[in-house]
Amino acid sequence: MGTKKTTETTFSNEYLDAVIEHSFDGIYITDGEANTIKVNRSYLTISGLQKSDVLGHNMRELVGNKTISASGTLMALEQKRPITIHQEFKTGKQALVTSSPIFNSKNEVVLVITNVRDITELYRLKEEVTQRKEEEQKLRQELQHMKTDTLNHADIIASDPKTERIIAMLDKVAPLDTTVILLGETGVGKEVFAKYIYQNSTRQNKPFIKVNCGAIPANLVESELFGYEKGAFTGADKNGKMGLFELANNGTIFLDEVGELPLDMQVKLLRVLQEQEFERIGGRKPIKVDVRVIAATNRNLEEMVEQKTFRQDLYYRLMIFPINIPPLRERIGDILPLAELFLGQLNKKYDMQKYFSSLSVTMMQDYGWPGNIRELRNIIERAVIISNGNEITPDTLHLYAANDRPKLRPRVLNPVADLKTAMEELELEYINHAYETYGNVRDAAASLGMTPSTFVRKRQRFGENKS
């Protein structure tokens, strides 16, 4: 029994200081009045302080002169219970600080022992995990955009001189980081031209993110474009969400239908264009991005500026390099090449060998295409599906409504012997033209207000008389 007491006494006297000094955690000890009586070297390493800075000094003094930013010791003395706080020191180290009061037999605090654990590495690992999660989220979002918006490198058709001039302009601006806005009617191919700029830019191997500004509900535009921090609003993802501008960082973002953006979002877009930064919803820290912006609209932005529905400063910022895309009816040279391109794609898709009749080609070139390229593709796909044989005839194209079919003016006829013959030739001219246009008796007769039987009878009779 005596030997054991001697060993404990010897240990206390000779080794206690060594144990404290060699502790991996920092140890800070004060008396019951918060006067510093001992610190170990781990604490000094973590805090960046010297012994002379703290030994003999009262904790209230050290907090008052900002030698120490916060004191668990003072909280433990005040509340008379163990206190744990997080503290960051001037060395940049993060620490978990636990201060425990020691009581005497009268329940008075005689010592406060503070354990300071360096958790800098844990924070670094946490930040690394967070960063990897953000990168993973970015990759997932980018992959989703790639799945739903795959770039098609073969869709540029430039057979018409007007389109050739547009391509020449795009070739000049594509290698630069200039903001470009594409103007034109719905369906003229603005997205295809935007992709052409991207594919010929220095960012071609970086993200290409398309945003249809008109398709996003007004209350979701900000969160979609700029993202939000965790807990920013009810229903928000608990981890926050990266916006499309972050997703497009170092790449290109295509803002289709930019004229549909609400005014408050136009302000944030202007900030991105001017300063290349923005803030997430619920965030206070500006996020820097390096993004090239290509915009497009079918709206008259000048009128919108006058009506104060589009910001004038944003208008001028977007109009650095405007490109007007003419409608398809003004690019007649592109109609047949585009039609052949779409037909080839559909033949491959459906394993078919469809082709256009000569009359179908003529009709497509004469048609006004109010829906532009989008209408052209849709009509061709429908004709491919409903046509019975391999030849796509005018009746399967359905380019005109029944009451809106074109009637071309007949050629000027030569003088004839009598009025009856002249009238028959004129009527036969209309009959033959109608049949050539529609490719079948039913529609040709309907376009002239005849029954099919009358149409056939007159065509045969007038043809025989002429021969």
LOPANU-135005 format. One line per field, with one value per residue (C-alpha): residue number from 0; residue in one letter; x, y, z. Coordinates in steps of 0.1 Angstrom, whole numbers, m for minus. Example, Ala and Ser with C-alpha at 12.3 -4.5 7.8 and 13.67 -1.06 7.14 Angstrom:
LOPANU-135005
seq (0|1)
type (A|S)
u (123|137)
v (m45|m11)
w (78|71)
END
This chain:
LOPANU-135005
seq (0|1|2|3|4|5|6|7|8|9|10|11|12|13|14|15|16|17|18|19|20|21|22|23|24|25|26|27|28|29|30|31|32|33|34|35|36|37|38|39|40|41|42|43|44|45|46|47|48|49|50|51|52|53|54|55|56|57|58|59|60|61|62|63|64|65|66|67|68|69|70|71|72|73|74|75|76|77|78|79|80|81|82|83|84|85|86|87|88|89|90|91|92|93|94|95|96|97|98|99|100|101|102|103|104|105|106|107|108|109|110|111|112|113|114|115|116|117|118|119|120|121|122|123|124|125|126|127|128|129|130|131|132|133|134|135|136|137|138|139|140|141|142|143|144|145|146|147|148|149|150|151|152|153|154|155|156|157|158|159|160|161|162|163|164|165|166|167|168|169|170|171|172|173|174|175|176|177|178|179|180|181|182|183|184|185|186|187|188|189|190|191|192|193|194|195|196|197|198|199|200|201|202|203|204|205|206|207|208|209|210|211|212|213|214|215|216|217|218|219|220|221|222|223|224|225|226|227|228|229|230|231|232|233|234|235|236|237|238|239|240|241|242|243|244|245|246|247|248|249|250|251|252|253|254|255|256|257|258|259|260|261|262|263|264|265|266|267|268|269|270|271|272|273|274|275|276|277|278|279|280|281|282|283|284|285|286|287|288|289|290|291|292|293|294|295|296|297|298|299|300|301|302|303|304|305|306|307|308|309|310|311|312|313|314|315|316|317|318|319|320|321|322|323|324|325|326|327|328|329|330|331|332|333|334|335|336|337|338|339|340|341|342|343|344|345|346|347|348|349|350|351|352|353|354|355|356|357|358|359|360|361|362|363|364|365|366|367|368|369|370|371|372|373|374|375|376|377|378|379|380|381|382|383|384|385|386|387|388|389|390|391|392|393|394|395|396|397|398|399|400|401|402|403|404|405|406|407|408|409|410|411|412|413|414|415|416|417|418|419|420|421|422|423|424|425|426|427|428|429|430|431|432|433|434|435|436|437|438|439|440|441|442|443|444|445|446|447|448|449|450|451|452|453|454|455|456|457|458|459|460|461|462|463|464|465|466)
type (M|G|T|K|K|T|T|E|T|T|F|S|N|E|Y|L|D|A|V|I|E|H|S|F|D|G|I|Y|I|T|D|G|E|A|N|T|I|K|V|N|R|S|Y|L|T|I|S|G|L|Q|K|S|D|V|L|G|H|N|M|R|E|L|V|G|N|K|T|I|S|A|S|G|T|L|M|A|L|E|Q|K|R|P|I|T|I|H|Q|E|F|K|T|G|K|Q|A|L|V|T|S|S|P|I|F|N|S|K|N|E|V|V|L|V|I|T|N|V|R|D|I|T|E|L|Y|R|L|K|E|E|V|T|Q|R|K|E|E|E|Q|K|L|R|Q|E|L|Q|H|M|K|T|D|T|L|N|H|A|D|I|I|A|S|D|P|K|T|E|R|I|I|A|M|L|D|K|V|A|P|L|D|T|T|V|I|L|L|G|E|T|G|V|G|K|E|V|F|A|K|Y|I|Y|Q|N|S|T|R|Q|N|K|P|F|I|K|V|N|C|G|A|I|P|A|N|L|V|E|S|E|L|F|G|Y|E|K|G|A|F|T|G|A|D|K|N|G|K|M|G|L|F|E|L|A|N|N|G|T|I|F|L|D|E|V|G|E|L|P|L|D|M|Q|V|K|L|L|R|V|L|Q|E|Q|E|F|E|R|I|G|G|R|K|P|I|K|V|D|V|R|V|I|A|A|T|N|R|N|L|E|E|M|V|E|Q|K|T|F|R|Q|D|L|Y|Y|R|L|M|I|F|P|I|N|I|P|P|L|R|E|R|I|G|D|I|L|P|L|A|E|L|F|L|G|Q|L|N|K|K|Y|D|M|Q|K|Y|F|S|S|L|S|V|T|M|M|Q|D|Y|G|W|P|G|N|I|R|E|L|R|N|I|I|E|R|A|V|I|I|S|N|G|N|E|I|T|P|D|T|L|H|L|Y|A|A|N|D|R|P|K|L|R|P|R|V|L|N|P|V|A|D|L|K|T|A|M|E|E|L|E|L|E|Y|I|N|H|A|Y|E|T|Y|G|N|V|R|D|A|A|A|S|L|G|M|T|P|S|T|F|V|R|K|R|Q|R|F|G|E|N|K|S)
u (0|28|47|18|14|51|48|18|35|67|47|28|59|82|61|29|45|60|26|10|39|39|1|m9|m38|m32|m37|m44|m49|m61|m70|m104|m99|m91|m54|m32|m9|1|1|18|38|10|m13|15|19|m18|m24|8|13|44|44|51|19|m3|14|5|m22|m58|m81|m103|m73|m64|m98|m100|m68|m78|m48|m75|m107|m130|m126|m142|m126|m147|m178|m170|m164|m196|m218|m199|m201|m180|m181|m172|m166|m151|m122|m100|m65|m43|m23|m53|m58|m93|m97|m123|m119|m134|m131|m139|m141|m125|m143|m131|m150|m169|m181|m158|m140|m103|m90|m103|m86|m90|m83|m76|m78|m65|m92|m77|m72|m108|m120|m97|m111|m146|m140|m125|m155|m178|m158|m159|m196|m200|m178|m199|m231|m217|m207|m242|m259|m236|m242|m279|m277|m256|m282|m311|m292|m266|m247|m252|m222|m239|m269|m253|m266|m252|m263|m280|m258|m275|m266|m230|m226|m239|m213|m186|m196|m197|m162|m149|m165|m164|m127|m132|m150|m173|m210|m231|m269|m288|m320|m347|m381|m389|m376|m349|m321|m307|m297|m278|m259|m251|m237|m216|m201|m193|m178|m154|m145|m115|m140|m152|m140|m157|m194|m221|m252|m285|m311|m346|m354|m390|m396|m386|m413|m407|m403|m376|m355|m331|m325|m320|m296|m276|m284|m290|m274|m286|m317|m322|m360|m387|m383|m347|m322|m305|m271|m279|m278|m254|m268|m265|m239|m217|m223|m211|m180|m150|m175|m204|m240|m267|m296|m324|m354|m335|m362|m384|m363|m380|m366|m351|m332|m320|m301|m283|m275|m260|m238|m225|m218|m199|m182|m183|m198|m231|m244|m265|m299|m293|m255|m234|m202|m198|m191|m166|m172|m156|m184|m190|m226|m245|m281|m310|m345|m374|m386|m380|m357|m357|m395|m392|m366|m391|m419|m395|m399|m362|m333|m315|m281|m285|m297|m265|m244|m260|m258|m220|m222|m258|m265|m298|m309|m332|m364|m363|m385|m357|m331|m346|m313|m313|m348|m340|m306|m322|m351|m327|m307|m338|m350|m317|m317|m352|m345|m316|m337|m366|m346|m364|m355|m379|m373|m391|m410|m402|m435|m429|m395|m413|m440|m414|m395|m427|m441|m437|m426|m441|m427|m393|m368|m388|m419|m399|m385|m419|m437|m411|m412|m450|m447|m422|m446|m478|m466|m474|m446|m410|m419|m430|m458|m474|m505|m484|m466|m499|m483|m516|m549|m578|m591|m556|m542|m522|m535|m507|m515|m517|m495|m507|m525|m521|m550|m575|m603|m632|m641|m652|m617|m600|m621|m614|m577|m578|m598|m574|m545|m560|m569|m534|m517|m539|m531|m493|m495|m514|m505|m540|m575|m593|m572|m568|m605|m612|m588|m609|m643|m651|m661|m635|m657|m661|m624|m615|m642|m631|m594|m600|m623|m603|m571|m586|m599|m564|m547)
v (0|24|16|26|60|67|59|82|110|105|105|136|156|144|137|157|187|165|149|184|197|167|166|168|191|226|230|263|266|295|299|307|344|337|344|324|300|274|268|240|243|227|257|281|264|264|300|315|333|334|324|360|370|350|338|359|378|377|363|394|415|392|393|431|438|412|389|362|365|346|329|296|301|332|314|284|307|325|295|271|243|229|251|242|268|270|294|306|319|344|315|305|273|262|248|232|247|230|248|227|243|225|230|227|213|246|244|273|273|270|261|262|237|244|218|232|207|216|207|226|194|183|216|212|178|190|218|193|171|200|211|176|175|208|195|163|183|205|174|159|190|195|158|164|194|174|147|170|195|175|196|187|197|190|213|244|250|280|277|311|342|358|328|328|364|355|327|351|374|345|334|368|370|334|333|364|366|393|391|383|387|369|386|370|354|323|292|308|287|311|282|265|297|301|265|274|303|280|253|278|296|291|276|248|221|238|237|250|257|267|285|292|324|323|288|293|305|341|330|305|325|337|304|287|312|321|292|294|287|259|270|300|294|269|238|246|217|212|214|245|245|257|281|278|306|286|255|274|287|289|280|296|303|308|329|322|345|370|395|375|381|400|435|425|396|420|439|407|398|432|427|394|410|440|425|387|381|375|363|332|336|338|343|373|363|373|344|351|334|335|330|341|351|346|359|356|370|374|405|441|452|488|490|472|499|526|508|504|466|462|480|505|498|460|467|485|459|431|450|450|425|420|396|396|362|365|344|313|329|353|325|306|290|272|257|226|218|220|199|173|174|167|140|123|124|110|83|71|73|53|32|45|57|86|113|145|146|175|191|189|207|235|238|240|267|287|284|313|292|314|290|290|261|246|244|229|201|193|192|170|145|144|138|110|93|96|90|55|51|63|95|124|141|176|161|146|179|197|231|250|250|240|275|291|272|291|297|307|331|311|320|345|326|331|344|317|313|316|324|288|274|302|294|257|263|287|262|234|255|259|222|210|234|223|187|194|214|189|156|141|146|152|181|196|195|211|239|248|243|212|177|150|135|169|176|142|146|181|173|144|163|195|175|155|186|203|173)
w (0|10|m21|m43|m26|m30|m68|m73|m54|m74|m107|m97|m88|m116|m146|m145|m162|m188|m196|m200|m221|m245|m250|m286|m277|m264|m226|m210|m172|m151|m115|m102|m110|m146|m142|m165|m146|m173|m210|m230|m262|m283|m273|m283|m317|m324|m313|m325|m291|m269|m232|m223|m241|m217|m185|m155|m175|m167|m193|m192|m200|m229|m244|m239|m258|m284|m278|m276|m297|m274|m240|m230|m196|m188|m199|m177|m147|m153|m159|m137|m162|m191|m222|m257|m284|m319|m322|m351|m343|m361|m374|m395|m375|m364|m330|m308|m273|m242|m208|m177|m142|m112|m78|m42|m13|m9|m46|m55|m89|m81|m116|m152|m175|m212|m239|m273|m301|m336|m361|m390|m410|m403|m417|m447|m454|m449|m474|m498|m496|m501|m531|m546|m540|m559|m587|m588|m589|m617|m637|m632|m642|m672|m682|m680|m703|m727|m728|m734|m756|m777|m801|m837|m858|m891|m890|m905|m940|m959|m995|m997|m1001|m971|m949|m963|m952|m917|m914|m925|m896|m871|m882|m873|m839|m828|m816|m795|m761|m773|m763|m793|m797|m824|m837|m858|m860|m841|m857|m880|m864|m838|m816|m844|m851|m814|m814|m844|m825|m796|m817|m834|m802|m778|m753|m776|m751|m721|m711|m735|m714|m731|m711|m725|m705|m716|m704|m667|m643|m631|m595|m604|m628|m602|m585|m619|m632|m601|m576|m539|m506|m483|m463|m486|m488|m479|m501|m510|m514|m480|m497|m518|m556|m582|m608|m646|m647|m623|m644|m675|m658|m682|m710|m729|m718|m745|m732|m756|m755|m734|m739|m716|m685|m657|m650|m616|m633|m661|m633|m622|m658|m664|m633|m647|m681|m666|m635|m642|m607|m589|m556|m549|m533|m495|m501|m492|m509|m546|m569|m597|m631|m665|m690|m725|m731|m764|m763|m787|m791|m815|m797|m807|m779|m790|m786|m752|m741|m751|m732|m702|m702|m710|m694|m717|m701|m706|m742|m751|m733|m753|m786|m789|m818|m830|m859|m877|m890|m920|m921|m943|m969|m976|m977|m1006|m1014|m980|m983|m1004|m988|m954|m965|m979|m947|m925|m949|m948|m910|m909|m934|m912|m881|m895|m919|m950|m985|m990|m1016|m1028|m1060|m1083|m1076|m1039|m1043|m1062|m1036|m1008|m1026|m1033|m997|m973|m942|m915|m889|m906|m902|m873|m895|m924|m902|m887|m920|m935|m906|m909|m947|m941|m917|m936|m972|m985|m1010|m1011|m1031|m1010|m1030|m1025|m1009|m980|m974|m964|m969|m973|m956|m979|m982|m986|m1016|m1041|m1076|m1099|m1127|m1161|m1190|m1216|m1243|m1280|m1301|m1311|m1336|m1312|m1276|m1268|m1276|m1256|m1226|m1228|m1231|m1201|m1180|m1190|m1179|m1144|m1143|m1152|m1129|m1100|m1106|m1109|m1077|m1055|m1072|m1068|m1082|m1049|m1037|m1072|m1077|m1043|m1051|m1081|m1065|m1086|m1078|m1085|m1113|m1130|m1127|m1144|m1171|m1181|m1180|m1204|m1227|m1230|m1234|m1263|m1280|m1277|m1292)
END
